[in-house]
Amino acid sequence: MKRVSKKPKISLQEAEKHYQSSRENYQVDSGESLLAYYRDKHPNYYRVLSENV
């Protein structure tokens, strides 16, 4: 996983919208969960969502 040194300038609403759009395009062909996929592919958005759970 990549380390992101700067805090992302992404709003919670923007992160939620991005997650929902990624969810629509996510294929369950592999054993990888959506959250694991999202964490690896979009770390900035994932961080915003995880900080606001």
N, CA, C, O and CB atoms as a CASP TS submission, in Angstrom:
PFRMAT TS
TARGET T0000
AUTHOR 0000-0000-0000
METHOD Language model
MODEL 1
PARENT N/A
ATOM      1  N   MET     1       0.835  -1.171   0.000  1.00  0.00           N
ATOM      2  CA  MET     1       0.000   0.000   0.000  1.00  0.00           C
ATOM      3  C   MET     1       0.888   1.245   0.000  1.00  0.00           C
ATOM      4  O   MET     1       1.900   1.292   0.699  1.00  0.00           O
ATOM      5  CB  MET     1      -0.954  -0.008   1.211  1.00  0.00           C
ATOM      6  N   LYS     2       0.511   2.233  -0.773  1.00  0.00           N
ATOM      7  CA  LYS     2       1.264   3.471  -0.845  1.00  0.00           C
ATOM      8  C   LYS     2       0.999   4.319   0.387  1.00  0.00           C
ATOM      9  O   LYS     2      -0.120   4.352   0.899  1.00  0.00           O
ATOM     10  CB  LYS     2       0.911   4.245  -2.115  1.00  0.00           C
ATOM     11  N   ARG     3       2.013   4.991   0.850  1.00  0.00           N
ATOM     12  CA  ARG     3       1.863   5.920   1.959  1.00  0.00           C
ATOM     13  C   ARG     3       1.604   7.303   1.383  1.00  0.00           C
ATOM     14  O   ARG     3       2.314   7.746   0.481  1.00  0.00           O
ATOM     15  CB  ARG     3       3.125   5.918   2.881  1.00  0.00           C
ATOM     16  N   VAL     4       0.621   7.964   1.884  1.00  0.00           N
ATOM     17  CA  VAL     4       0.296   9.309   1.430  1.00  0.00           C
ATOM     18  C   VAL     4       0.638  10.254   2.563  1.00  0.00           C
ATOM     19  O   VAL     4       0.057  10.171   3.646  1.00  0.00           O
ATOM     20  CB  VAL     4      -1.211   9.438   1.007  1.00  0.00           C
ATOM     21  N   SER     5       1.580  11.152   2.316  1.00  0.00           N
ATOM     22  CA  SER     5       2.073  11.997   3.391  1.00  0.00           C
ATOM     23  C   SER     5       1.167  13.193   3.670  1.00  0.00           C
ATOM     24  O   SER     5       1.071  13.632   4.816  1.00  0.00           O
ATOM     25  CB  SER     5       3.455  12.477   3.062  1.00  0.00           C
ATOM     26  N   LYS     6       0.508  13.725   2.657  1.00  0.00           N
ATOM     27  CA  LYS     6      -0.343  14.890   2.859  1.00  0.00           C
ATOM     28  C   LYS     6      -1.770  14.462   3.140  1.00  0.00           C
ATOM     29  O   LYS     6      -2.258  13.464   2.610  1.00  0.00           O
ATOM     30  CB  LYS     6      -0.296  15.812   1.639  1.00  0.00           C
ATOM     31  N   LYS     7      -2.422  15.237   3.981  1.00  0.00           N
ATOM     32  CA  LYS     7      -3.829  14.976   4.261  1.00  0.00           C
ATOM     33  C   LYS     7      -4.638  15.400   3.026  1.00  0.00           C
ATOM     34  O   LYS     7      -4.476  16.515   2.531  1.00  0.00           O
ATOM     35  CB  LYS     7      -4.308  15.743   5.557  1.00  0.00           C
ATOM     36  N   PRO     8      -5.495  14.525   2.541  1.00  0.00           N
ATOM     37  CA  PRO     8      -6.245  14.843   1.330  1.00  0.00           C
ATOM     38  C   PRO     8      -7.247  15.973   1.557  1.00  0.00           C
ATOM     39  O   PRO     8      -7.809  16.109   2.643  1.00  0.00           O
ATOM     40  CB  PRO     8      -6.969  13.607   0.827  1.00  0.00           C
ATOM     41  N   LYS     9      -7.460  16.773   0.528  1.00  0.00           N
ATOM     42  CA  LYS     9      -8.426  17.865   0.600  1.00  0.00           C
ATOM     43  C   LYS     9      -9.706  17.399  -0.090  1.00  0.00           C
ATOM     44  O   LYS     9     -10.110  17.937  -1.121  1.00  0.00           O
ATOM     45  CB  LYS     9      -7.864  19.180  -0.063  1.00  0.00           C
ATOM     46  N   ILE    10     -10.322  16.399   0.498  1.00  0.00           N
ATOM     47  CA  ILE    10     -11.517  15.786  -0.060  1.00  0.00           C
ATOM     48  C   ILE    10     -12.601  15.851   1.006  1.00  0.00           C
ATOM     49  O   ILE    10     -12.367  15.498   2.161  1.00  0.00           O
ATOM     50  CB  ILE    10     -11.250  14.308  -0.522  1.00  0.00           C
ATOM     51  N   SER    11     -13.785  16.302   0.613  1.00  0.00           N
ATOM     52  CA  SER    11     -14.878  16.345   1.574  1.00  0.00           C
ATOM     53  C   SER    11     -15.451  14.951   1.778  1.00  0.00           C
ATOM     54  O   SER    11     -15.291  14.070   0.933  1.00  0.00           O
ATOM     55  CB  SER    11     -15.975  17.313   1.107  1.00  0.00           C
ATOM     56  N   LEU    12     -16.110  14.766   2.896  1.00  0.00           N
ATOM     57  CA  LEU    12     -16.735  13.486   3.186  1.00  0.00           C
ATOM     58  C   LEU    12     -17.789  13.149   2.136  1.00  0.00           C
ATOM     59  O   LEU    12     -17.898  11.998   1.712  1.00  0.00           O
ATOM     60  CB  LEU    12     -17.361  13.501   4.582  1.00  0.00           C
ATOM     61  N   GLN    13     -18.554  14.133   1.720  1.00  0.00           N
ATOM     62  CA  GLN    13     -19.594  13.906   0.713  1.00  0.00           C
ATOM     63  C   GLN    13     -18.971  13.471  -0.618  1.00  0.00           C
ATOM     64  O   GLN    13     -19.488  12.578  -1.289  1.00  0.00           O
ATOM     65  CB  GLN    13     -20.442  15.184   0.515  1.00  0.00           C
ATOM     66  N   GLU    14     -17.867  14.105  -0.989  1.00  0.00           N
ATOM     67  CA  GLU    14     -17.178  13.741  -2.230  1.00  0.00           C
ATOM     68  C   GLU    14     -16.640  12.317  -2.137  1.00  0.00           C
ATOM     69  O   GLU    14     -16.726  11.554  -3.099  1.00  0.00           O
ATOM     70  CB  GLU    14     -16.029  14.731  -2.527  1.00  0.00           C
ATOM     71  N   ALA    15     -16.086  11.960  -0.984  1.00  0.00           N
ATOM     72  CA  ALA    15     -15.548  10.611  -0.796  1.00  0.00           C
ATOM     73  C   ALA    15     -16.664   9.570  -0.858  1.00  0.00           C
ATOM     74  O   ALA    15     -16.493   8.511  -1.462  1.00  0.00           O
ATOM     75  CB  ALA    15     -14.802  10.512   0.549  1.00  0.00           C
ATOM     76  N   GLU    16     -17.804   9.866  -0.236  1.00  0.00           N
ATOM     77  CA  GLU    16     -18.934   8.936  -0.270  1.00  0.00           C
ATOM     78  C   GLU    16     -19.450   8.744  -1.692  1.00  0.00           C
ATOM     79  O   GLU    16     -19.762   7.625  -2.098  1.00  0.00           O
ATOM     80  CB  GLU    16     -20.064   9.438   0.632  1.00  0.00           C
ATOM     81  N   LYS    17     -19.537   9.824  -2.437  1.00  0.00           N
ATOM     82  CA  LYS    17     -20.003   9.752  -3.830  1.00  0.00           C
ATOM     83  C   LYS    17     -19.019   8.925  -4.672  1.00  0.00           C
ATOM     84  O   LYS    17     -19.433   8.111  -5.497  1.00  0.00           O
ATOM     85  CB  LYS    17     -20.164  11.185  -4.432  1.00  0.00           C
ATOM     86  N   HIS    18     -17.740   9.137  -4.461  1.00  0.00           N
ATOM     87  CA  HIS    18     -16.705   8.401  -5.197  1.00  0.00           C
ATOM     88  C   HIS    18     -16.778   6.915  -4.867  1.00  0.00           C
ATOM     89  O   HIS    18     -16.669   6.072  -5.757  1.00  0.00           O
ATOM     90  CB  HIS    18     -15.299   8.954  -4.865  1.00  0.00           C
ATOM     91  N   TYR    19     -16.965   6.595  -3.581  1.00  0.00           N
ATOM     92  CA  TYR    19     -17.069   5.200  -3.160  1.00  0.00           C
ATOM     93  C   TYR    19     -18.274   4.530  -3.822  1.00  0.00           C
ATOM     94  O   TYR    19     -18.170   3.402  -4.303  1.00  0.00           O
ATOM     95  CB  TYR    19     -17.180   5.105  -1.623  1.00  0.00           C
ATOM     96  N   GLN    20     -19.396   5.210  -3.848  1.00  0.00           N
ATOM     97  CA  GLN    20     -20.597   4.642  -4.470  1.00  0.00           C
ATOM     98  C   GLN    20     -20.390   4.397  -5.955  1.00  0.00           C
ATOM     99  O   GLN    20     -20.831   3.373  -6.476  1.00  0.00           O
ATOM    100  CB  GLN    20     -21.794   5.566  -4.260  1.00  0.00           C
ATOM    101  N   SER    21     -19.727   5.319  -6.648  1.00  0.00           N
ATOM    102  CA  SER    21     -19.483   5.124  -8.081  1.00  0.00           C
ATOM    103  C   SER    21     -18.492   3.985  -8.304  1.00  0.00           C
ATOM    104  O   SER    21     -18.615   3.246  -9.281  1.00  0.00           O
ATOM    105  CB  SER    21     -18.954   6.425  -8.724  1.00  0.00           C
ATOM    106  N   SER    22     -17.517   3.833  -7.419  1.00  0.00           N
ATOM    107  CA  SER    22     -16.572   2.720  -7.533  1.00  0.00           C
ATOM    108  C   SER    22     -17.275   1.396  -7.274  1.00  0.00           C
ATOM    109  O   SER    22     -16.962   0.381  -7.897  1.00  0.00           O
ATOM    110  CB  SER    22     -15.400   2.898  -6.553  1.00  0.00           C
ATOM    111  N   ARG    23     -18.213   1.418  -6.364  1.00  0.00           N
ATOM    112  CA  ARG    23     -18.965   0.213  -6.023  1.00  0.00           C
ATOM    113  C   ARG    23     -19.753  -0.297  -7.230  1.00  0.00           C
ATOM    114  O   ARG    23     -19.855  -1.505  -7.443  1.00  0.00           O
ATOM    115  CB  ARG    23     -19.914   0.490  -4.847  1.00  0.00           C
ATOM    116  N   GLU    24     -20.307   0.621  -8.014  1.00  0.00           N
ATOM    117  CA  GLU    24     -21.082   0.253  -9.193  1.00  0.00           C
ATOM    118  C   GLU    24     -20.208  -0.417 -10.248  1.00  0.00           C
ATOM    119  O   GLU    24     -20.684  -1.278 -10.989  1.00  0.00           O
ATOM    120  CB  GLU    24     -21.762   1.483  -9.781  1.00  0.00           C
ATOM    121  N   ASN    25     -18.945  -0.035 -10.324  1.00  0.00           N
ATOM    122  CA  ASN    25     -18.029  -0.571 -11.332  1.00  0.00           C
ATOM    123  C   ASN    25     -17.209  -1.755 -10.844  1.00  0.00           C
ATOM    124  O   ASN    25     -16.458  -2.349 -11.617  1.00  0.00           O
ATOM    125  CB  ASN    25     -17.105   0.506 -11.794  1.00  0.00           C
ATOM    126  N   TYR    26     -17.346  -2.102  -9.571  1.00  0.00           N
ATOM    127  CA  TYR    26     -16.541  -3.164  -8.981  1.00  0.00           C
ATOM    128  C   TYR    26     -17.021  -4.541  -9.441  1.00  0.00           C
ATOM    129  O   TYR    26     -18.212  -4.849  -9.389  1.00  0.00           O
ATOM    130  CB  TYR    26     -16.581  -3.074  -7.454  1.00  0.00           C
ATOM    131  N   GLN    27     -16.085  -5.348  -9.884  1.00  0.00           N
ATOM    132  CA  GLN    27     -16.390  -6.721 -10.303  1.00  0.00           C
ATOM    133  C   GLN    27     -15.941  -7.685  -9.212  1.00  0.00           C
ATOM    134  O   GLN    27     -14.854  -7.516  -8.659  1.00  0.00           O
ATOM    135  CB  GLN    27     -15.698  -7.063 -11.660  1.00  0.00           C
ATOM    136  N   VAL    28     -16.736  -8.673  -8.896  1.00  0.00           N
ATOM    137  CA  VAL    28     -16.432  -9.617  -7.827  1.00  0.00           C
ATOM    138  C   VAL    28     -15.776 -10.873  -8.398  1.00  0.00           C
ATOM    139  O   VAL    28     -16.027 -11.976  -7.912  1.00  0.00           O
ATOM    140  CB  VAL    28     -17.710  -9.984  -7.050  1.00  0.00           C
ATOM    141  N   ASP    29     -14.949 -10.717  -9.414  1.00  0.00           N
ATOM    142  CA  ASP    29     -14.285 -11.859 -10.042  1.00  0.00           C
ATOM    143  C   ASP    29     -13.232 -12.473  -9.137  1.00  0.00           C
ATOM    144  O   ASP    29     -12.996 -13.680  -9.183  1.00  0.00           O
ATOM    145  CB  ASP    29     -13.651 -11.440 -11.351  1.00  0.00           C
ATOM    146  N   SER    30     -12.604 -11.657  -8.323  1.00  0.00           N
ATOM    147  CA  SER    30     -11.547 -12.172  -7.449  1.00  0.00           C
ATOM    148  C   SER    30     -12.084 -12.309  -6.031  1.00  0.00           C
ATOM    149  O   SER    30     -13.237 -11.970  -5.765  1.00  0.00           O
ATOM    150  CB  SER    30     -10.303 -11.243  -7.474  1.00  0.00           C
ATOM    151  N   GLY    31     -11.267 -12.797  -5.140  1.00  0.00           N
ATOM    152  CA  GLY    31     -11.657 -12.932  -3.747  1.00  0.00           C
ATOM    153  C   GLY    31     -11.470 -11.651  -2.965  1.00  0.00           C
ATOM    154  O   GLY    31     -11.754 -11.602  -1.769  1.00  0.00           O
ATOM    155  N   GLU    32     -10.991 -10.608  -3.639  1.00  0.00           N
ATOM    156  CA  GLU    32     -10.719  -9.339  -2.980  1.00  0.00           C
ATOM    157  C   GLU    32     -12.023  -8.611  -2.666  1.00  0.00           C
ATOM    158  O   GLU    32     -12.890  -8.482  -3.530  1.00  0.00           O
ATOM    159  CB  GLU    32      -9.813  -8.460  -3.856  1.00  0.00           C
ATOM    160  N   SER    33     -12.159  -8.141  -1.440  1.00  0.00           N
ATOM    161  CA  SER    33     -13.369  -7.416  -1.065  1.00  0.00           C
ATOM    162  C   SER    33     -13.332  -6.008  -1.655  1.00  0.00           C
ATOM    163  O   SER    33     -12.277  -5.506  -2.042  1.00  0.00           O
ATOM    164  CB  SER    33     -13.518  -7.358   0.476  1.00  0.00           C
ATOM    165  N   LEU    34     -14.489  -5.393  -1.712  1.00  0.00           N
ATOM    166  CA  LEU    34     -14.579  -4.030  -2.226  1.00  0.00           C
ATOM    167  C   LEU    34     -13.748  -3.076  -1.385  1.00  0.00           C
ATOM    168  O   LEU    34     -13.067  -2.210  -1.933  1.00  0.00           O
ATOM    169  CB  LEU    34     -16.033  -3.567  -2.263  1.00  0.00           C
ATOM    170  N   LEU    35     -13.789  -3.218  -0.062  1.00  0.00           N
ATOM    171  CA  LEU    35     -13.012  -2.315   0.793  1.00  0.00           C
ATOM    172  C   LEU    35     -11.515  -2.462   0.576  1.00  0.00           C
ATOM    173  O   LEU    35     -10.792  -1.466   0.530  1.00  0.00           O
ATOM    174  CB  LEU    35     -13.339  -2.566   2.249  1.00  0.00           C
ATOM    175  N   ALA    36     -11.044  -3.696   0.443  1.00  0.00           N
ATOM    176  CA  ALA    36      -9.615  -3.914   0.190  1.00  0.00           C
ATOM    177  C   ALA    36      -9.226  -3.319  -1.164  1.00  0.00           C
ATOM    178  O   ALA    36      -8.182  -2.679  -1.289  1.00  0.00           O
ATOM    179  CB  ALA    36      -9.272  -5.430   0.234  1.00  0.00           C
ATOM    180  N   TYR    37     -10.046  -3.527  -2.148  1.00  0.00           N
ATOM    181  CA  TYR    37      -9.809  -2.962  -3.488  1.00  0.00           C
ATOM    182  C   TYR    37      -9.773  -1.441  -3.402  1.00  0.00           C
ATOM    183  O   TYR    37      -8.859  -0.807  -3.929  1.00  0.00           O
ATOM    184  CB  TYR    37     -10.912  -3.424  -4.495  1.00  0.00           C
ATOM    185  N   TYR    38     -10.763  -0.860  -2.741  1.00  0.00           N
ATOM    186  CA  TYR    38     -10.880   0.586  -2.650  1.00  0.00           C
ATOM    187  C   TYR    38      -9.712   1.189  -1.876  1.00  0.00           C
ATOM    188  O   TYR    38      -9.186   2.235  -2.257  1.00  0.00           O
ATOM    189  CB  TYR    38     -12.199   0.966  -1.990  1.00  0.00           C
ATOM    190  N   ARG    39      -9.306   0.530  -0.788  1.00  0.00           N
ATOM    191  CA  ARG    39      -8.176   0.994   0.022  1.00  0.00           C
ATOM    192  C   ARG    39      -6.902   1.061  -0.815  1.00  0.00           C
ATOM    193  O   ARG    39      -6.130   2.013  -0.699  1.00  0.00           O
ATOM    194  CB  ARG    39      -7.965   0.069   1.235  1.00  0.00           C
ATOM    195  N   ASP    40      -6.681   0.055  -1.655  1.00  0.00           N
ATOM    196  CA  ASP    40      -5.466  -0.001  -2.470  1.00  0.00           C
ATOM    197  C   ASP    40      -5.511   0.940  -3.668  1.00  0.00           C
ATOM    198  O   ASP    40      -4.502   1.553  -4.015  1.00  0.00           O
ATOM    199  CB  ASP    40      -5.239  -1.412  -2.951  1.00  0.00           C
ATOM    200  N   LYS    41      -6.664   1.057  -4.294  1.00  0.00           N
ATOM    201  CA  LYS    41      -6.774   1.861  -5.513  1.00  0.00           C
ATOM    202  C   LYS    41      -6.993   3.347  -5.255  1.00  0.00           C
ATOM    203  O   LYS    41      -6.579   4.184  -6.056  1.00  0.00           O
ATOM    204  CB  LYS    41      -7.893   1.343  -6.352  1.00  0.00           C
ATOM    205  N   HIS    42      -7.642   3.676  -4.142  1.00  0.00           N
ATOM    206  CA  HIS    42      -7.988   5.073  -3.854  1.00  0.00           C
ATOM    207  C   HIS    42      -7.693   5.407  -2.395  1.00  0.00           C
ATOM    208  O   HIS    42      -8.619   5.646  -1.620  1.00  0.00           O
ATOM    209  CB  HIS    42      -9.477   5.341  -4.172  1.00  0.00           C
ATOM    210  N   PRO    43      -6.412   5.427  -2.006  1.00  0.00           N
ATOM    211  CA  PRO    43      -6.070   5.613  -0.592  1.00  0.00           C
ATOM    212  C   PRO    43      -6.540   6.939   0.008  1.00  0.00           C
ATOM    213  O   PRO    43      -6.908   6.977   1.182  1.00  0.00           O
ATOM    214  CB  PRO    43      -4.593   5.511  -0.429  1.00  0.00           C
ATOM    215  N   ASN    44      -6.538   8.015  -0.761  1.00  0.00           N
ATOM    216  CA  ASN    44      -6.978   9.304  -0.221  1.00  0.00           C
ATOM    217  C   ASN    44      -8.455   9.292   0.136  1.00  0.00           C
ATOM    218  O   ASN    44      -8.847   9.752   1.209  1.00  0.00           O
ATOM    219  CB  ASN    44      -6.701  10.417  -1.221  1.00  0.00           C
ATOM    220  N   TYR    45      -9.267   8.766  -0.763  1.00  0.00           N
ATOM    221  CA  TYR    45     -10.701   8.690  -0.500  1.00  0.00           C
ATOM    222  C   TYR    45     -10.978   7.720   0.650  1.00  0.00           C
ATOM    223  O   TYR    45     -11.826   7.985   1.502  1.00  0.00           O
ATOM    224  CB  TYR    45     -11.463   8.254  -1.769  1.00  0.00           C
ATOM    225  N   TYR    46     -10.265   6.607   0.667  1.00  0.00           N
ATOM    226  CA  TYR    46     -10.435   5.618   1.732  1.00  0.00           C
ATOM    227  C   TYR    46     -10.123   6.237   3.092  1.00  0.00           C
ATOM    228  O   TYR    46     -10.836   5.998   4.067  1.00  0.00           O
ATOM    229  CB  TYR    46      -9.531   4.393   1.483  1.00  0.00           C
ATOM    230  N   ARG    47      -9.065   7.025   3.151  1.00  0.00           N
ATOM    231  CA  ARG    47      -8.667   7.655   4.412  1.00  0.00           C
ATOM    232  C   ARG    47      -9.769   8.585   4.921  1.00  0.00           C
ATOM    233  O   ARG    47     -10.091   8.572   6.109  1.00  0.00           O
ATOM    234  CB  ARG    47      -7.347   8.439   4.234  1.00  0.00           C
ATOM    235  N   VAL    48     -10.344   9.383   4.038  1.00  0.00           N
ATOM    236  CA  VAL    48     -11.406  10.292   4.448  1.00  0.00           C
ATOM    237  C   VAL    48     -12.592   9.502   4.991  1.00  0.00           C
ATOM    238  O   VAL    48     -13.163   9.860   6.021  1.00  0.00           O
ATOM    239  CB  VAL    48     -11.844  11.183   3.269  1.00  0.00           C
ATOM    240  N   LEU    49     -12.957   8.441   4.304  1.00  0.00           N
ATOM    241  CA  LEU    49     -14.093   7.637   4.768  1.00  0.00           C
ATOM    242  C   LEU    49     -13.782   6.952   6.096  1.00  0.00           C
ATOM    243  O   LEU    49     -14.628   6.932   6.990  1.00  0.00           O
ATOM    244  CB  LEU    49     -14.470   6.588   3.715  1.00  0.00           C
ATOM    245  N   SER    50     -12.596   6.396   6.235  1.00  0.00           N
ATOM    246  CA  SER    50     -12.260   5.659   7.456  1.00  0.00           C
ATOM    247  C   SER    50     -12.145   6.587   8.675  1.00  0.00           C
ATOM    248  O   SER    50     -12.396   6.162   9.803  1.00  0.00           O
ATOM    249  CB  SER    50     -10.947   4.894   7.260  1.00  0.00           C
ATOM    250  N   GLU    51     -11.773   7.835   8.452  1.00  0.00           N
ATOM    251  CA  GLU    51     -11.675   8.781   9.557  1.00  0.00           C
ATOM    252  C   GLU    51     -13.043   9.267  10.028  1.00  0.00           C
ATOM    253  O   GLU    51     -13.165   9.841  11.110  1.00  0.00           O
ATOM    254  CB  GLU    51     -10.826   9.962   9.149  1.00  0.00           C
ATOM    255  N   ASN    52     -14.058   9.037   9.220  1.00  0.00           N
ATOM    256  CA  ASN    52     -15.395   9.540   9.547  1.00  0.00           C
ATOM    257  C   ASN    52     -16.411   8.444   9.791  1.00  0.00           C
ATOM    258  O   ASN    52     -17.615   8.665   9.662  1.00  0.00           O
ATOM    259  CB  ASN    52     -15.886  10.422   8.448  1.00  0.00           C
ATOM    260  N   VAL    53     -15.935   7.277  10.140  1.00  0.00           N
ATOM    261  CA  VAL    53     -16.844   6.155  10.399  1.00  0.00           C
ATOM    262  C   VAL    53     -17.326   6.207  11.820  1.00  0.00           C
ATOM    263  O   VAL    53     -18.103   5.349  12.240  1.00  0.00           O
ATOM    264  CB  VAL    53     -16.164   4.810  10.120  1.00  0.00           C
TER
END
